[in-house]
Amino acid sequence: MSRSNPGGNDRLTAAAGLVVLVLGLAEVATVVLGLHQHLSLHVFIGLILIPPVLLKLGSTGWRFVRYYSGSPSYRSQGAPETAMRLLAPLLVAATIVVFASGVAMGFLHGHALVVARRLHGPSSVVWMIAAGLHALVYLRRALARGRDDVAAESRRSVRGAGARSYALALAIVVGVVAGAATVPVRHHWLDLPRGHDHREGRR
């Protein structure tokens, strides 16, 4: 994410986005297949998701700052699509709420826990819709950038390939470690009333 390396930033954003997409689809699958039956897996995948999501927010946030601060190298790439610029605040807000409330549900008690549960359900729906629209628009571009950063010749054409690989690998490893570390206290997330996934949005 160097100040003068917009191409590297673009590739890092694409790679992180692809990881988030794959894990996000797995997370959605646990809901579709029955959240109560797959809640342990839902929590585990959700925790793995957090570092890659933070990495993507960081890379896109850096591009936002550099573009609107007038960096010539970032300005030369052009502005994001108008619709995506309008969607971005909603997507970022939903991302923060859904993951913060999800993590909080493992630590809070009483009324605070109820609030976290009530926030998590609706924000999950908003996040899935907004992230889905974002993925539809940028998937082809992300796949192309990801392919460029794997092929040896094109990989060397944009500096920082090693740093991007390490950053992405570290994000995934940290997520897996975080998920594994919560196994001894997983009951805090699993101790939900049956049918919680259907009722929370109507309370």
LUMTORVEX-414607 format. One record per residue (C-alpha): x negated, y negated, z; residue in three letters. Coordinates in steps of 0.1 Angstrom, whole numbers, padded with zeros to 4 digits, always signed. Example, Ala and Ser with C-alpha at 12.3 -4.5 7.8 and 13.67 -1.06 7.14 Angstrom:
! LUMTORVEX-414607
-0123+0045+0078ALA -0137+0011+0071SER 
//
This chain:
! LUMTORVEX-414607
+0000+0000+0000MET -0028-0023-0008SER -0021-0060-0014ARG -0034-0056-0050SER -0022-0020-0057ASN +0015-0022-0066PRO +0011+0010-0087GLY +0000+0029-0057GLY +0028+0015-0036ASN +0052+0025-0063ASP +0039+0061-0063ARG +0039+0063-0026LEU +0075+0051-0025THR +0085+0077-0051ALA +0068+0106-0033ALA +0083+0097+0001ALA +0117+0092-0016GLY +0116+0127-0031LEU +0107+0142+0003VAL +0136+0123+0019VAL +0159+0135-0009LEU +0151+0172-0005VAL +0153+0170+0033LEU +0184+0149+0031GLY +0202+0174+0009LEU +0193+0201+0034ALA +0207+0180+0062GLU +0239+0174+0043VAL +0242+0212+0037ALA +0242+0218+0074THR +0273+0196+0076VAL +0290+0211+0046VAL +0284+0247+0059LEU +0297+0238+0094GLY +0279+0214+0117LEU +0287+0232+0149HIS +0274+0265+0136GLN +0242+0249+0122HIS +0237+0221+0147LEU +0203+0234+0158SER +0190+0233+0122LEU +0207+0199+0117HIS +0188+0184+0146VAL +0155+0200+0135PHE +0158+0187+0099ILE +0169+0153+0112GLY +0138+0150+0133LEU +0115+0160+0104ILE +0132+0134+0082LEU +0123+0105+0105ILE +0086+0100+0096PRO +0091+0103+0058PRO +0120+0078+0061VAL +0099+0054+0080LEU +0071+0058+0054LEU +0095+0050+0026LYS +0110+0020+0045LEU +0074+0008+0051GLY +0064+0011+0014SER +0096-0006+0001THR +0094-0032+0028GLY +0058-0040+0018TRP +0069-0044-0019ARG +0097-0067-0008PHE +0074-0089+0012VAL +0047-0090-0016ARG +0073-0097-0043TYR +0091-0125-0025TYR +0059-0140-0012SER +0049-0145-0049GLY +0022-0119-0053SER +0014-0119-0091PRO +0007-0082-0093SER +0040-0073-0076TYR +0060-0100-0095ARG +0047-0086-0128SER +0066-0053-0120GLN +0098-0072-0121GLY +0126-0074-0096ALA +0147-0044-0085PRO +0180-0040-0101GLU +0206-0064-0088THR +0230-0037-0076ALA +0202-0020-0057MET +0192-0053-0041ARG +0227-0057-0029LEU +0229-0021-0016LEU +0195-0023+0002ALA +0207-0041+0034PRO +0235-0016+0038LEU +0212+0014+0032LEU +0186+0001+0056VAL +0211-0007+0083ALA +0228+0027+0079ALA +0195+0045+0080THR +0185+0028+0113ILE +0218+0034+0129VAL +0222+0071+0119VAL +0187+0081+0130PHE +0186+0060+0161ALA +0220+0073+0172SER +0210+0109+0164GLY +0178+0107+0185VAL +0197+0089+0213ALA +0222+0117+0215MET +0195+0139+0229GLY +0186+0116+0257PHE +0217+0096+0267LEU +0244+0105+0291HIS +0279+0093+0300GLY +0294+0063+0282HIS +0262+0056+0263ALA +0262+0091+0249LEU +0298+0087+0238VAL +0289+0054+0220VAL +0259+0071+0202ALA +0282+0099+0190ARG +0308+0075+0178ARG +0281+0056+0159LEU +0265+0087+0144HIS +0294+0101+0126GLY +0305+0070+0105PRO +0270+0059+0099SER +0261+0093+0086SER +0289+0090+0060VAL +0277+0055+0050VAL +0241+0067+0048TRP +0250+0097+0026MET +0270+0076+0002ILE +0244+0047+0000ALA +0214+0071-0002ALA +0232+0091-0028GLY +0238+0060-0050LEU +0201+0050-0045HIS +0189+0085-0055ALA +0211+0085-0086LEU +0195+0052-0098VAL +0159+0060-0090TYR +0156+0098-0093LEU +0143+0099-0128ARG +0117+0072-0120ARG +0107+0089-0088ALA +0102+0122-0106LEU +0080+0105-0132ALA +0059+0087-0106ARG +0056+0119-0086GLY +0045+0138-0117ARG +0019+0111-0125ASP +0004+0114-0090ASP +0000+0152-0094VAL -0015+0154-0128ALA -0053+0150-0124ALA -0059+0124-0152GLU -0030+0101-0144SER -0036+0106-0106ARG -0070+0090-0110ARG -0056+0061-0130SER -0041+0045-0099VAL -0064+0042-0069ARG -0055+0054-0034GLY -0042+0088-0045ALA -0060+0105-0016GLY -0046+0080+0009ALA -0011+0085-0004ARG -0014+0123-0001SER -0027+0120+0034TYR +0001+0096+0044ALA +0028+0118+0030LEU +0013+0150+0045ALA +0009+0133+0079LEU +0045+0121+0079ALA +0058+0156+0072ILE +0035+0172+0098VAL +0045+0146+0124VAL +0082+0153+0117GLY +0077+0191+0120VAL +0058+0187+0153VAL +0085+0164+0166ALA +0112+0189+0157GLY +0092+0218+0173ALA +0085+0197+0204ALA +0122+0192+0211THR +0130+0229+0210VAL +0127+0232+0249PRO +0153+0204+0253VAL +0174+0212+0222ARG +0204+0219+0245HIS +0208+0182+0249HIS +0218+0180+0213TRP +0236+0213+0211LEU +0258+0207+0241ASP +0286+0192+0220LEU +0323+0201+0221PRO +0335+0224+0194ARG +0350+0205+0166GLY +0329+0174+0175HIS +0320+0168+0138ASP +0357+0165+0129HIS +0369+0145+0159ARG +0342+0119+0166GLU +0352+0097+0136GLY +0388+0095+0148ARG +0382+0086+0185ARG 
//
